[in-house]
Amino acid sequence: MRNSIIRVDKNRWERAQEYELNAWKKQNAWFMSAAKYMLRFLRLSKIVVGDDWNCWWGSQFDNYDFIPKSLENVIELGCGPYTNMRIISDGRHFNNIICSDPLAKEYINFTRRWLSKQYHKGNVLIDNHPIEECPFKDNYFDLVILINVLDHVQDAELCLQNATRILKPGGYFIFGQDLTDDEDAEITKDDIGHPIKISHDQIDSVLLPLFKTSLYKVLSRNEGRNPKGHYGTYCFIGNKLDNSERG
């Protein structure tokens, strides 16, 4: 892929993060305004917590039926304000839940969101390191979640390496990503919020040798969330192999 972008400089990444935060703040302000209106006139006891295609991703992963009902340590990297964790953890018992995002300290101030609620109840911990600086030790987590995050980062390959590094052998890795070819990269070259342009073969070369695959598919352009900007969508669940099992 001629126009692939696997890493960018820090300034370019910081611009993308600023864009991301401002977009979510605007959406959250609108959401809270609408919620107050609904509560006043409809007397609702609960309001929708919001969704960033998380339910759509869940359907691509067979509603996460591969994941055990009970696990010790789990983490979502690049969790965003809504998180995929809220869907994956529903009906399951996870002893220690970490939601990690460089903007996590901002997102916990978004009231009535799952992340904010669970953090203030003490049910989840947050981490605000970029994935490139992931502070967690090797082979620690039973489940690592990384869904549609790589196009927001500074160094996609390093992020994949860290995500797999912190997962223990036998642990579950849930990974999803919108994919970009040369035509897409040209169309989206001015997209401030998504500096990375990555294809499925670039992900395969890093990911597949490390895992026993439970689910692997690359959705076609028309099956994806944004056919105009992405030629496909990468969906993967696997169990990390130990060193002796790798070819």
N, C-alpha and C positions, 0 to 999 in steps of 0.2 A: 504494500500500500504506500504510494508515493507521498501522500499528504497526511500520514499518521503523525500524531503528536503524543508522545508518551510522557514527556516531562516539560515543564515550563519553569521560568525563573520565579523567585519569590514574589516579586512585584506583580507579575501577571496573576499568580494565585491569590494574592491579597485583594486584587481588584475583583476577582471572581467571588471571593468570600463576602466582600462588602456588598456586591450586587445581590448575592443570595440572601443575606441578612435583611437588606432593605425590602426585598420582595416579600419575604415572610412577615416582616413587621407590618407592611401595608395590608397584606391579606388578613393578618390577625386583628388589626384595627377594624377592618370591615366586618370580620366575623363577630367580634365583640359587640359592635354597634347593632348588627342584625339580631344577635342573641338577646340583647336587652329589649329590643322591640318585641321579639317573640315572647319573652318571659312576661312582659307587661300585658300583652293582649291575650295570650293563650295560657298563661300560668303554668308553663312547663316546669317540671321538677328536674329534668335532665335535658341537656342539649348535646348535639352531635360534637364529637371531639375533633372532627376534621380528618382529612385523608389526603395523602400525597401519592395516589395510585397504589397504596399499600394493599388494598383489597384486590386490585387487579393482579399485582405480583403474587399474592397468595394463591389466586386461581391458577397461575402458571406453574406453581410449585405443588399442585395437587393438594392444596390447603395444608401443606406441611405434614402430611400423614406419615412421612418417613421419620419424623423426629420423635424421640421417646417422650413419654408423659412426665418423666422426672429426670432432671439433670442437676449437677452441682453448680458449675460456674459457666455463665453464658455472657456474651458480649455482642452488641451491635456496633459496628464501626460506621461512622457517618450516619448517625441515626436520624438527623433532622428533627424538626419540631413535632412530627406525628409519630414516627418510628414504625418499623415493621415488627419490633419486639412486642408491641401491644397485641398484635394478632397472633404471633407465634406462641406467646406465653399464655394466651387464653386457654383455660382448661388443662394447663400443665403446671407442674411444680418445679420451679427453678430456685435453688437455694440462694444464689448470689447473681444478681443481674446488674450489668454495667452498660450504660448507654453512653457512647463516646462520639463526640463531634467537636471540632474546633469552636463551634458556636453554642455549645451546650449550655454555658452559663447564661446566655441570652435566652435560649429556648425555654428554660425552666421558669422564666417570667411570663410566658404565654399562658395565662390562666385558662382553666377548663380544658386544657390539652392533657392527653394521657401522661406524657412525660412530666409535665409540671405537677400533676396530681400525685403520681407515684413517687416522684422525688421528694415532695414535701411530706408525704406519708412515711418516708423512710424505706420504701419498698425497692427502690433502685438507687444505685450510685451513678454519678456522672463523671466523665473524664473529658477534658477539653484539649488534649494533645492532637495535633495532626497525625494522621496514620503513619506518616513517614517518621515520626518521632515516638511511635507507640512505646509506652514505658513498661508494658507487662512482660513477665518472664516467659521463656520458651516453654512450650508444651504444657500450658496451664488450663486453657478453657476446654470445656466439653462441647461447646457450640460457639461458632463464630459466624456472624451474619454480616454480609457486605452486599447491599442491594442498591444498584444504580448510583454508585458513589465515585467510581474511578474517573468519570468525566469532570469531576469537581476538584480533583486533587492536584498536587504539584508534581508528583512522580508516581505514575500508575504502577510501574513494575515494582518499585520499592514498597508500595502499599500492599500489593498482592503478596510479596515476600513476607512482610510483617504479619499480615492476616493469617497466613499459613504457619508462620513461626510460632505464634502464641497458642495455636491449636494443638492439643495433645494427640498422640497417635490413637487412632480409633475414633477421635472426635468428629463431629459433624460440621461441615462447612456449607453454608447456604450462600450462593453467589448469583447475582443477576446484573446484567449490564446492557444498556442500549449500545448498539454497534454502529460504527461510522466507516464508510468506504470513501474513496476519493471524491465521488460525486457529492456525497453528503458533506464532506469536509469543506468543499468549496461553498456549498449553500450556507453552512453554519459558521463560516470563518469569522464572522463578526459577533458571534454569540459570547457575550462577556462572561456569563455565568458558567460556561462549560468549556474550559480551555483544552481539555484532553480529547483527542480523537483516536479511538482504538477499534481494532477489528477482532473477529473471533479467533483467527489463527494466532494472533499475538498473545491472546489470553491462553489458548490451548497449550502453547509452548511452555508457559510457566506453570499452569495448573494441573494438567492431566497426568503428568508423571508422578505427582505427589499423592494421588487419591485413588481409592476404589470408588467407582462412580455408582451412585444410586439413581440419579436423574441427570440427563444431559440432553438438551435440545437447543437449537438455534431457530427461533421463530423467523418466519419470512417477514419482509417489509410490511405487507398488508396485515399480518397478524399482530404487529407491534403497536405500541402506544402512539407513536409519532411517525407514520410512514413517510412524511415529507422530509424528515431529518435523519432517519436511521434505516439502514438496509436490513437490519435484523435485531434480534434480542437474544442475549445469551442467558440461559437458565441452567443452573448446576447445583446439585447436592451430592456431596461425597464424603467418605470417611478417610481421614488422613492415614496414609501408610507409614509404618515405621521404616527405618533405614534398611532393614533386612528384606523388606517386602518390595522395595523399589527395583525396577528393572535397570 
